[in-house]
Amino acid sequence: MENKVIRVAMIGFGGIAKSHKRGYEKLEKQGAPVKLVAICDIDPEQFTKAQAINLEGNSKYDLSGQTLYTDLDEMIAKETFDMVDICLPSFLHKEYATRMLRTGKHVLCEKPMSLSSADCEEMIATAKACGKKLMIGQCLRFEPLYLFLKNAIEEGTFGKVKNAFFERLSAMPRWGFEGWYHDTNRSGGAILDLHIHDVDMVRFLFGEPKAVSAIAYDAETRWAVINSRFMYDDDKIVVATASWDEAKSTKFAMPYRVNFEKATVTQQGGVVTVYPAEGEPYEAELPKADRMAEEIRFLAMSILEDSENVKNPPESAMMTVKLVETLRESIAQKGATVAF
Ligand SMILES: NC(=O)c1ccc[n+]([C@@H]2O[C@H](COP(=O)([O-])OP(=O)(O)OC[C@H]3O[C@@H](n4cnc5c(N)ncnc54)[C@H](O)[C@@H]3O)[C@@H](O)[C@H]2O)c1
């Protein structure tokens, strides 16, 4: 394994793939043992057009270091690679992840893991049967803005959490392959596509809730705006909101506010501010890590070292999809408390 470099092929080169591409460029500059060697997208225009997604704005990219394909079978036949990075629309995740695992590749697959927890179980079983690693791109687990909270909770830096509020607010996505975001059957609506980030983060920070209560309304998809409450054994209040129904002129926003015993911590526009119970507020100093680069590095290293993925295992990504299903049960009962 000495000097081994993990060779990666990407499938799907739409909106989020461009952020992954930037991640690979950063990793290569840093000399990380991972290299993006090929990309496949059925739409060749994706290799030339600039992409604007709510999250990041326009991106520029240089594809001179990758071989480009519009046919997956051809890429599999011609390329040598260890790992595939699936950036396909959500309704294709299970089909392509299981296919690539069976082809003998390790798989990084974008969130949400799939449209149902039954699909997720099949993906995990396939990874086990094939002896390959599967990781889902729950990228906030690699984002310094949220790792600051994780660390504060684990270290008890500011005492216990008393209440926590997470938001993820966006206009309806205006890009997307054949309008898939607008079709609840293919995207799962904002609850599965957008809210899933905070549902996963709540579990990552606080563990499994004992019950949930949620309300939602439909707009351009079902479950376009959601407000969820996560209940624990203690009486802390944990609430998350997501929206695909903000005005078109708004910018994507993902603020949070967590109130600990000894400080309130807020994050707005990528700035984490600590307001101590005693003393002056200050801005937290955070590492300048790119969450996409870090999740790719993490999986590549765990392949190289054959280490167990305790930070972001697929079983946990499946539980996050299960929790979304439980939130939908509560929504169907107009916000009734449903055990998890
Ligand atoms: N982690 C995040 O923060 C984040 C942000 C945005 C999107 N996502 C997720 O990433 C995934 C992709 O989202 P997106 O916005 O990039 O979608 P997109 O529609 O912009 O891109 C999908 C790409 O897949 C291509 N494609 C479709 N079918 C194909 C096939 N059979 N073979 C090869 N290529 C095919 C399309 O041509 C398109 O270029 C979704 O699951 C989405 O939820 C994650």
The ligand as an SDF file (V2000), in Angstrom:
LIG
                    3D

 44 48  0  0  0  0  0  0  0  0999 V2000
  -23.9440   17.8020    0.0630 N   0  0  0  0  0  0  0  0  0  0  0  0
  -24.6240   18.8570   -0.3240 C   0  0  0  0  0  0  0  0  0  0  0  0
  -24.5860   19.8930    0.3200 O   0  0  0  0  0  0  0  0  0  0  0  0
  -25.4330   18.7900   -1.5790 C   0  0  0  0  0  0  0  0  0  0  0  0
  -25.8010   19.9640   -2.2440 C   0  0  0  0  0  0  0  0  0  0  0  0
  -26.5140   19.8430   -3.4390 C   0  0  0  0  0  0  0  0  0  0  0  0
  -26.8960   18.5790   -3.9110 C   0  0  0  0  0  0  0  0  0  0  0  0
  -26.5560   17.4670   -3.2080 N   0  0  0  0  0  0  0  0  0  0  0  0
  -26.9810   16.1340   -3.6630 C   0  0  0  0  0  0  0  0  0  0  0  0
  -26.1670   15.7530   -4.7700 O   0  0  0  0  0  0  0  0  0  0  0  0
  -26.9240   14.9740   -5.6930 C   0  0  0  0  0  0  0  0  0  0  0  0
  -26.8390   15.6450   -7.0570 C   0  0  0  0  0  0  0  0  0  0  0  0
  -27.4110   16.9340   -6.9910 O   0  0  0  0  0  0  0  0  0  0  0  0
  -27.0870   18.0460   -8.1060 P   0  0  0  0  0  0  0  0  0  0  0  0
  -27.6440   19.3190   -7.6130 O   0  0  0  0  0  0  0  0  0  0  0  0
  -25.6720   17.9730   -8.4690 O   0  0  0  0  0  0  0  0  0  0  0  0
  -27.9870   17.4930   -9.3050 O   0  0  0  0  0  0  0  0  0  0  0  0
  -27.8630   17.8730  -10.8450 P   0  0  0  0  0  0  0  0  0  0  0  0
  -29.1650   17.5210  -11.4710 O   0  0  0  0  0  0  0  0  0  0  0  0
  -27.3250   19.2530  -10.9820 O   0  0  0  0  0  0  0  0  0  0  0  0
  -26.7080   16.8870  -11.3660 O   0  0  0  0  0  0  0  0  0  0  0  0
  -26.9240   15.5390  -11.6530 C   0  0  0  0  0  0  0  0  0  0  0  0
  -26.0720   15.1720  -12.8540 C   0  0  0  0  0  0  0  0  0  0  0  0
  -26.2200   13.7770  -13.1200 O   0  0  0  0  0  0  0  0  0  0  0  0
  -26.2520   13.5840  -14.5330 C   0  0  0  0  0  0  0  0  0  0  0  0
  -26.8870   12.2920  -14.7840 N   0  0  0  0  0  0  0  0  0  0  0  0
  -28.2060   11.9680  -14.6720 C   0  0  0  0  0  0  0  0  0  0  0  0
  -28.3820   10.6490  -14.9250 N   0  0  0  0  0  0  0  0  0  0  0  0
  -27.1450   10.1450  -15.1900 C   0  0  0  0  0  0  0  0  0  0  0  0
  -26.6820    8.8290  -15.4920 C   0  0  0  0  0  0  0  0  0  0  0  0
  -27.5320    7.8010  -15.5680 N   0  0  0  0  0  0  0  0  0  0  0  0
  -25.3520    8.6550  -15.7080 N   0  0  0  0  0  0  0  0  0  0  0  0
  -24.4830    9.7040  -15.6270 C   0  0  0  0  0  0  0  0  0  0  0  0
  -24.8840   10.9750  -15.3520 N   0  0  0  0  0  0  0  0  0  0  0  0
  -26.2000   11.1810  -15.1130 C   0  0  0  0  0  0  0  0  0  0  0  0
  -27.0190   14.7800  -15.0550 C   0  0  0  0  0  0  0  0  0  0  0  0
  -26.7740   15.0220  -16.4210 O   0  0  0  0  0  0  0  0  0  0  0  0
  -26.5020   15.8900  -14.1460 C   0  0  0  0  0  0  0  0  0  0  0  0
  -25.3870   16.5380  -14.7200 O   0  0  0  0  0  0  0  0  0  0  0  0
  -28.3280   14.9010   -5.1310 C   0  0  0  0  0  0  0  0  0  0  0  0
  -28.5150   13.6920   -4.4510 O   0  0  0  0  0  0  0  0  0  0  0  0
  -28.4060   16.0690   -4.1680 C   0  0  0  0  0  0  0  0  0  0  0  0
  -29.3080   15.8600   -3.1060 O   0  0  0  0  0  0  0  0  0  0  0  0
  -25.8200   17.5470   -2.0810 C   0  0  0  0  0  0  0  0  0  0  0  0
  1  2  1  0
  2  3  2  0
  2  4  1  0
  4  5  1  0
  4 44  2  0
  5  6  2  0
  6  7  1  0
  7  8  2  0
  8  9  1  0
  8 44  1  0
  9 10  1  0
  9 42  1  0
 10 11  1  0
 11 12  1  0
 11 40  1  0
 12 13  1  0
 13 14  1  0
 14 15  2  0
 14 16  1  0
 14 17  1  0
 17 18  1  0
 18 19  2  0
 18 20  1  0
 18 21  1  0
 21 22  1  0
 22 23  1  0
 23 24  1  0
 23 38  1  0
 24 25  1  0
 25 26  1  0
 25 36  1  0
 26 27  1  0
 26 35  1  0
 27 28  2  0
 28 29  1  0
 29 30  1  0
 29 35  2  0
 30 31  1  0
 30 32  2  0
 32 33  1  0
 33 34  2  0
 34 35  1  0
 36 37  1  0
 36 38  1  0
 38 39  1  0
 40 41  1  0
 40 42  1  0
 42 43  1  0
M  CHG  2   8   1  16  -1
M  END
$$$$
